[in-house]
Amino acid sequence: MHEALTYLENHGERMHYAEARAQGLPIGSGNVEATCKSLVALRMKRPGARWKEESGQHVLDLRSLVLSDRWDAAIQLTLAPHRAKVQRAA
């Protein structure tokens, strides 16, 4: 009981659950756990899959863009510096 009370006393300023709920914000870890499952587990833990840290991170970066519906915006930002105005030859 002492540990629980000490925890609440030490972390009480971060526990504004009623306010978060009123704003429609998630207060549990379910969203994070579901994201980890869909982002990482389904893609990276396939049978026989082997990843190096760098290449695995690239796959996760791209997958996170797709799953968060930010792919098109990211592609536009990535390709913008490489676009050049093309004129038709006479």
Backbone torsions as a table, in degrees:
resi	resn	phi	psi	omega
1	MET	NA	-39.6	-179.4
2	HIS	-61.1	-42.0	179.5
3	GLU	-62.8	-41.9	-179.8
4	ALA	-64.6	-44.5	178.7
5	LEU	-64.4	-41.3	178.6
6	THR	-62.5	-42.2	178.3
7	TYR	-59.7	-48.3	-179.9
8	LEU	-62.4	-39.2	178.2
9	GLU	-65.7	-40.9	-177.2
10	ASN	-76.3	-27.3	-174.1
11	HIS	-118.9	7.6	-176.8
12	GLY	-57.3	-33.7	-178.4
13	GLU	-66.5	-15.9	179.5
14	ARG	-101.2	4.7	-174.3
15	MET	-109.6	67.2	178.8
16	HIS	-100.7	58.9	-173.1
17	TYR	-64.5	-40.9	-178.5
18	ALA	-62.4	-41.6	178.0
19	GLU	-64.0	-44.0	179.8
20	ALA	-62.2	-44.0	178.9
21	ARG	-62.6	-40.4	179.8
22	ALA	-62.8	-31.2	179.4
23	GLN	-87.3	-0.6	179.7
24	GLY	77.8	18.1	-179.8
25	LEU	-86.6	147.5	178.0
26	PRO	-72.6	143.2	178.8
27	ILE	-118.3	-0.7	179.8
28	GLY	-110.1	-178.9	-178.8
29	SER	-97.4	2.6	-176.6
30	GLY	-58.2	-42.1	179.7
31	ASN	-62.9	-42.8	-179.5
32	VAL	-66.3	-43.4	-179.6
33	GLU	-64.2	-41.3	178.8
34	ALA	-65.5	-39.0	178.2
35	THR	-64.6	-43.5	178.5
36	CYS	-60.1	-40.7	-179.6
37	LYS	-65.2	-47.6	-176.4
38	SER	-75.5	-32.6	-178.0
39	LEU	-80.3	-49.1	-171.7
40	VAL	-98.8	-59.5	-169.3
41	ALA	-60.5	-47.1	-176.3
42	LEU	-65.3	-31.3	-175.8
43	ARG	-96.3	-42.6	-170.4
44	MET	-89.2	-20.6	-174.9
45	LYS	-106.7	29.6	177.4
46	ARG	-68.0	151.6	178.6
47	PRO	-57.5	130.0	178.4
48	GLY	82.1	-3.7	-178.4
49	ALA	-74.4	135.0	176.3
50	ARG	-132.8	131.2	-177.3
51	TRP	-130.1	139.7	166.3
52	LYS	-84.8	157.0	-175.2
53	GLU	-57.1	-46.8	-176.1
54	GLU	-66.6	-48.5	-178.3
55	SER	-69.1	-36.0	176.0
56	GLY	-62.3	-39.3	178.3
57	GLN	-64.7	-38.5	177.7
58	HIS	-61.8	-42.5	179.4
59	VAL	-63.5	-43.6	179.0
60	LEU	-64.7	-39.2	177.9
61	ASP	-60.3	-47.4	-179.7
62	LEU	-66.4	-41.8	179.8
63	ARG	-64.4	-37.7	179.3
64	SER	-65.6	-35.1	176.3
65	LEU	-64.7	-41.2	179.6
66	VAL	-66.6	-49.0	-175.6
67	LEU	-68.3	-23.0	-179.8
68	SER	-99.1	11.1	179.7
69	ASP	57.2	36.6	177.9
70	ARG	-114.8	10.8	-177.1
71	TRP	-59.9	-51.6	-176.2
72	ASP	-60.0	-43.7	179.3
73	ALA	-64.2	-40.5	179.8
74	ALA	-65.6	-40.8	178.9
75	ILE	-64.2	-42.7	178.3
76	GLN	-59.5	-45.3	178.6
77	LEU	-65.1	-38.8	-178.0
78	THR	-69.1	-41.8	-175.7
79	LEU	-85.2	-19.5	-175.9
80	ALA	-51.5	-46.4	-178.9
81	PRO	-67.0	-17.5	-176.2
82	HIS	-97.2	-3.2	-179.2
83	ARG	-85.1	139.2	178.7
84	ALA	-132.6	148.4	178.2
85	LYS	-72.9	130.3	-177.9
86	VAL	-110.9	131.4	178.0
87	GLN	-112.9	144.5	179.0
88	ARG	-75.4	137.0	178.2
89	ALA	-71.3	147.2	-178.8
90	ALA	-73.9	NA	NA
